[in-house]
Amino acid sequence: MLTKRRPGRPSVDDPGTPSSLGQRIRQARQTLGLSLAAVAGDDFSRAFLNQVELGRAHPSTQTLRIIARRLQQPIDYFLEEPGDSSAALELILTEAEMSLHHSDIARAERLVSRMLHRPLPLELRTRAQLILATAYLRQGKPQAAKPVIEEAIDVAERSPWPHLLVDLYDRLGSVYYLLRHAHAAGQWFERAIERYQSASLKDPGLKARVLGHRANLHYVAGQPAEAIAAYESAIAAAEEVLDMSALAGIYEGLALSLRQTGQYHRALAYAQKGLRLFETLRDVRMTAQLRLNMGDMLLQQGRVTEADRLFSEGAENLRRIGDRELLPHLVVGMAESALEFNDLERAQDLVQQAIDLASRSSDPLAAVAVHRVAGRIAHARGLREISHRHFGRALEVAASVDNPDLRARVTYDFARALEAEGDSAQAALRFRQAYEAGRGPAPGAGVSSPFGA
């Protein structure tokens, strides 16, 4: 028995029915008065383009980019409401992944958020959730990413998708890392490695990323030797596939660990390698993170002019993208540089900006950093009570963070201020507390505090 189809309601079973994508391409082409040959050029045949317009063929992401450029339309125009075909949905996921790769986080989030508001096959939905959670993490929003990843893991653990599950475990580990819950982060990274091995996966890039994240935990636990070994293993895995994003992040972690062992020359070399890779990837936030790390190393070596330049460049770039999480660290780095130059007026102005920025950040390390430096600046200005209040606030927040190096650094700076004020008893107590925190530095040295995953 035949049934009549209503006008405007194409049958999904009819391969000759133009798809929404094909219709949009034809409409844009005809609006500009272009022939099939003019749009196809030398990149593909006019016959293929005709098949795309008729819904009988699907363009690759690269081909769709060429079509969009020649039709003077953003690629989003062709992806809006593309129907439920798996090819169209895969195209959206690919575009979102490419947007993440090129640091267009807002576009990636927009594409997958729109996609997740419609019925989807389970695997496509889970992959879309992974991309959305990654976008949240790249924006420094672990609390937003957490429920998305947990829902995706619940589905993936009941499905035959081991590669996707490893990726999700790793992302949840990153969530807990950014929330400063090192123990929970370590458990998820271990689960990711165990699943990778039990499923006999062969993806060096994924392996390198998980190993690099696990190495970060050695660093924050004050185990630089173990961290260096772990980072070197991760580098070996990443270099197998030249995964620049993974490799750049691992270079950053290795640089921090080498700095912690006093190997400044090697640390700066790896930090510079990572910076070049992140700039190649146009990852503004991670490039700023590396500038922060390098600036801190240079500041500890007394190379204040170079450090101040790196802090200033990083801060300027972050302001352009509206970052709130990392910006306070760079501005307070500028303030500490001004303090080393003995420019107390500029130092005070900058640290006040940093305090305001930190009050709008969800990162507790930002609060610790700004109040530590504010304490140093107030001490230099002879404001004893204000200095003590800032150091006290920094120590209060540091106590809530699982990072002994951080507590040691604040306590050590406070001890130096007390010693300069002539309070030898309190200074001796604070020096001992810094030592007992596990990473108490020798006089004149600094203790690094890691940031980022």
Beta strands, then each sheet from edge to edge (+ up, - down):
end
